[in-house]
């Protein structure tokens, strides 16, 4: 999840697609990228997502980002890869 979402939390819960709510533990954060890693024990087995291989990514490939910002019920953003290995001098992760 995002670091800003859990930054001041006293308790963290994960809500699964079926509405199941379970407690989560904060494993670590990276404030520069606004990421937080959570750990939780699912009440039943979860299906893993198959990730693509970024080394095989080519210019012109379609990509998607799937999320659930602000508990909106899921969002999808699509785009086309226009460049790789571009340094825009925007920080330590260019």
C-alpha positions in Angstrom: 0.0 0.0 0.0 1.1 3.6 0.1 3.0 4.9 3.1 0.8 8.0 3.4 -2.2 5.7 3.9 -0.8 4.0 7.0 1.7 6.6 8.2 -0.2 7.6 11.4 -2.2 4.4 11.9 -2.5 2.7 15.3 -4.0 -0.4 13.7 -3.9 -1.6 10.1 -6.5 -3.9 8.5 -6.7 -5.4 5.1 -10.1 -5.8 3.4 -10.2 -8.5 0.7 -12.4 -8.5 -2.4 -15.0 -10.7 -0.7 -15.3 -8.2 2.2 -13.2 -10.2 4.6 -11.3 -7.9 7.1 -8.1 -9.1 8.7 -5.4 -7.4 10.8 -2.1 -6.6 9.1 1.4 -5.9 10.4 3.7 -3.2 9.0 6.9 -4.7 7.6 8.6 -1.6 6.3 8.2 1.7 4.4 10.0 3.7 1.8 9.0 7.3 2.2 10.7 8.4 -1.0 8.5 6.2 -3.2 5.5 6.4 -0.8 5.4 2.6 -0.4 4.5 0.5 2.6 4.8 -3.3 2.9 2.2 -5.1 5.0 2.0 -8.7 6.2 -1.1 -10.5 7.0 -2.4 -14.1 7.4 -5.3 -14.7 5.0 -8.2 -16.6 6.4 -8.2 -18.8 3.2 -5.7 -19.4 0.4 -5.3 -16.5 -2.0 -4.6 -16.8 -5.8 -1.3 -15.3 -6.8 -1.0 -12.8 -9.5 1.4 -13.6 -12.4 3.7 -10.6 -12.9 5.2 -9.7 -16.2 9.0 -9.7 -16.9 10.1 -6.1 -17.1 13.3 -7.2 -19.0 11.0 -8.2 -21.8 9.0 -5.0 -21.9 9.2 -3.2 -25.2 8.4 0.3 -26.3 4.8 0.4 -27.5 3.6 -2.4 -25.2 0.4 -1.8 -23.3 0.5 -1.8 -19.5 -2.1 -1.5 -16.8 -2.1 -0.5 -13.1 -4.8 -2.0 -10.9 -5.6 -0.6 -7.5 -8.2 0.4 -5.0 -7.5 4.0 -4.1 -9.6 5.6 -1.4 -11.7 2.3 -1.3 -13.4 3.2 -4.5 -14.0 -0.4 -5.3 -11.1 -0.9 -7.8 -9.6 1.2 -10.5 -7.6 0.4 -13.7 -5.3 2.7 -15.5 -3.9 1.8 -18.9 -1.1 3.2 -20.9 1.5 2.6 -23.6 5.3 2.4 -22.8 6.9 5.3 -24.5 10.4 5.0 -23.1 12.7 2.9 -20.9 15.7 3.8 -18.8 14.9 7.5 -19.0 16.6 9.8 -16.4 14.4 12.8 -15.7 16.5 13.9 -12.7 13.5 13.5 -10.5 15.1 11.7 -7.6 17.2 8.7 -6.6 15.0 6.1 -8.5 15.2 7.4 -12.1 
